[in-house]
């Protein structure tokens, strides 16, 4: 909802890769508030909604988007909540993009020349284990990718993890914690854009940069958007886009 343009980016990627895909009108939301608030019955209900629709459609894969907790909710907690395995594979969009890259289905045109770094979302990297995949994609799409100190499993949280970003009473703490994240980025020097492959983290970055008067200095971009923008044969987006 915060970044609807990502659907267009995924559509371009899937079309280029020749995939057959759909978004169900009955189970299109990845967020699981049951997991967020610690309610197993609600978490089970929301997982079942996705699983039932996926199995009705007969899909081979359910793709989790650039979201942290949604991935764990359906891939790791989901089978335990329902007490059975699924008739499909749950795959994170980053995993899927890296598979398509390895299969040669995402030809890269001109690489993005900006000096970029990568934020490692807690739920996707430390908990989800997707460490190499985003880096494979960045190396292919960016010619000046630089790691920050503590990259990978030791990367600092954006400040909004654990539901903090959804709690207005914790906003002051979140912005202060983001200041530590910003220091980690500034230590590299000369960073023009940071790739943030988690919608929640991306929102925190945008709010945090605004509060620290840095929103004009650093662009925040999703990994899927970066990959889509660098596809061979596609015109690079204008800065205003």
C-alpha angles and dihedrals in degrees: 000000000000094000108028091162089075090073089061090048092052090047091055091048095047092047092051091048092049095239127160107226144156144185112225119224088215100052110019100129121087097188114108110195089181089068091043095054097034098249109143095188092053092043089052092050093052094046090049090054091060095040095049092050094045092051092045089054091045095229123172095214140026109207118214110210129225093298130117110213095032091066094053092041096061103024103041107016097030101076091044092050092051095037094231144071122261129249090231140042121260110219131177115234089241090056090048094049091050091050090051090048092051090049091053093245096124106058111193120220121189111353122234105260098201120114102255139177134190130239112212109218113221097230096043100043112021095034102022098043098227097141106131100035100070090045092052089054094046093050088055098045103035129054096197107043114157127185120228124226111282093020117177121015093001095052113125120254115254088240098254102081125122093039093300092126090059094051113083090195089063097049094104090052091046093053091047091050090048087057088066090051090051091053089054090055095044091053088071094056130218098033111163100178138015122209110221113184096191125077094214093050090046091056091049091049092052093048093042095050090050093050091048091047091243101112091107093052104052130041118213114211136176119238093235091052092050092051092047093049092054099049112133112258094023118111111244110252120258115250091249090059 
